[in-house]
Amino acid sequence: MQLIGRTMSPFVRRVAATLNLYGMPFENLPFGTATQGAEIARFNPVGRVPALVTDAGEVITDSAAIIDWLDHQVGPDRALTPLAGPDRFAVTRCLALALGAVEKAVAATYEKDRRPEDKVWPEQVEKLLGQARGGFEALEAGLTGEWLALGRMTQADVTTAIALDAAESFNRPAYAGRLPRLRALRERLNAMPEIGGTRFKG
Ligand SMILES: N[C@@H](CCC(=O)N[C@@H](CS)C(=O)NCC(=O)O)C(=O)O
């Protein structure tokens, strides 16, 4: 299998970590969105990463669709998101917060770093960062035990840890002194080579 995109992207990284946790080997084609749009568009007409090329040569885009496909490959006993029932909802409601938060963190970075300086709108950057923090604070409030859902490690934990890593790498001061429980969860997960090993090294 081939995973398109650099693990600097939290969406790419959560797919890479899931592949590792499921023991599925893959080759990473680390195309960057800022300069390699044409290469990315060969795999994803929407021009975003991640995309996954399966061993059958099929291309799946969007981390949620890719991870759903991976979950169905490993089956209900190993899937990090339960495939059905109330347990699935317990995980997906956390995922909505983590993905929502990191989408806003990414949008804040694009707003700040990808526009000509005179076109940057500081109020919008602050609004986006506030939305990102809102999502993480809600997850922090819900983290009362060891894991975010179901009393065991799920995709909610994997994605939240990776989302927080990314949000902080984009803008460390925005999160300073906040989110102690999520940070502790993140450290535990990053100590696992399947997850910590996917940190972007470029
Ligand atoms: N919902 C998508 C979001 C993917 C996404 O926004 N990827 C960013 C990189 S972090 C991207 O490709 N941005 C380039 C662009 O939108 O032009 C997913 O979960 O895969």
The ligand as a Gaussian input file, in Angstrom:
#p B3LYP/6-31G(d) Opt

LIG

0 1
 N      -11.011000      15.834000       6.111000
 C       -9.741000      15.592000       5.487000
 C       -8.832000      16.792000       5.732000
 C       -7.532000      16.663000       4.953000
 C       -6.771000      17.975000       4.902000
 O       -7.301000      19.061000       5.163000
 N       -5.478000      17.879000       4.550000
 C       -4.670000      19.067000       4.402000
 C       -3.280000      18.833000       4.981000
 S       -3.267000      18.905000       6.731000
 C       -4.491000      19.373000       2.926000
 O       -4.310000      18.479000       2.125000
 N       -4.524000      20.666000       2.576000
 C       -4.288000      21.130000       1.262000
 C       -5.441000      21.898000       0.731000
 O       -6.557000      21.783000       1.289000
 O       -5.230000      22.595000      -0.246000
 C       -9.116000      14.308000       6.048000
 O       -9.484000      13.914000       7.166000
 O       -8.334000      13.668000       5.337000

